Amino acid sequence: MNHRTMNTRPLRTLTRLTFGNTASRIYLGLVLAVAVFVAVDALFVSHDDASFAGVWLFFLAAPTVFVFFLGSSMAGADTGGPAWFVYLALVVSVLVQACALGWFSQLIRGSRHGRSAHPQGT
């Protein structure tokens, strides 16, 4: 086994877990739909007061996004840090959760399809 194959296998597995199953795709589609809603609300709808549409993105990215915010506040940043950090925290949180959903659905599917710890039945 060459060095290049050994390095691409974990990356392929993470990509498959994050994007290659139904649960992750539904979650990512929901996040994308909410992000489009938030963008349209922020750019094209005028409000007399502040809009709370962006809160839905944080609900979908919770609880992992709050780990990033906790880390930034421990590092000394003000309330969530700069805007680029908030956007990056949202994206990374959503991807981590999509990967976790993929792993969990694979775990459930594996036990449902009759896989056992002893393939020979012994």
N, C-alpha and C positions, 0 to 999 in steps of 0.2 A: 504494500500500500504506500503510495507516494505521499509526500508532504502536502501537496495541494489538495488531494482528496480528503485528507484528515481535517483540513481547515474549513472546507466548504460544507461538510456534513452537519455540524452544529448550526451553521447559518441557514442551511436548507430546512432543518427541523424547526427552527424558530420562525422562519417565514411561513412554513406550512401550518404551524400552530396558530400564527397570527392571522393569516389571510385565507387559509385553505380549508376551512370548514364552515358549515352553515351558521353555527352560533356566533362565531366571530364576524362573519359577513353581515349578519343581521345587526349586531351591535355596532359595527363600523358604519353601516348604512344609516342607522338611527342617529349616530353622532354627526354624520355628514348632513343629514336632513335638518337637524337642530342648528348646526353651524350655518347653513344657508339661511334658515329662518332668522337667526341672530344677525347675520350680515345684512339681510334685507331690512330688518327692523331698525338697525343702527344707521343705515345709509339712506333709506327712502321714506321712513315714517317719522313724521314730526310729533313730538310729545310735549305736553305742557310741563311734565315732570320727568324724572328719570325713568327709564324703562328697565325692567328686571328680566328681560329676555335672555341676557347672557348668563344668568344664574343657572339656566337649564343645562348649559355645557358643563358647569361645575358639578351639578348633580350627576350627570352621566360619567364624569371623570373621577368622582369620589369613590373610594377614600384615598386612592394613591396620589391624587393631586395635592391633598393636604399634607402628605409626607414631604413633598417638595417645598411647600410653603413653610412648613415647620423647619426644614433644613435651612431655608433662606433666612428665616427670622433668627435662627441660632447663629448664622454667620454674620448677622448684623444688618441685614437689608430691611428697609422700611416696608411695611404691609405688602407682602408678596413680591417685592423687588421691582425691577424695571419691567416695562411692558414686554420686552423680548423674552424675559424669563418666564412670565406668566403664560405666554403663548407656547413656549417650549415645554413648560411643565404640563400644560394641557395635552399637547400632542404625545409626549412620552407616556403620560398616564393612560391615555386612551389605548396606545399600542401595547403597553404592559397588560392592561386589562383584557384586551382582545386575545393576547397570547395566553393569559390565564384561562379565559373562556375556552380557547381551543384545547388546552391541556385537559381541562375538566371534562369537556365533551368527549375527548379521546379516552379518558379514563372511564367514563360512564359507558361509552360505546364498546370499549374493550371487555368490560364485565358483562354487558348485555349480550354480546355475540358468543358467549360460552367459552371464552378463553379461560384457561385455568393455569395454575402455577405448574401443573404437571401435565405436559402435552401428551405423554404416553398413557396417562391414566393411572400411573403408579404412585 
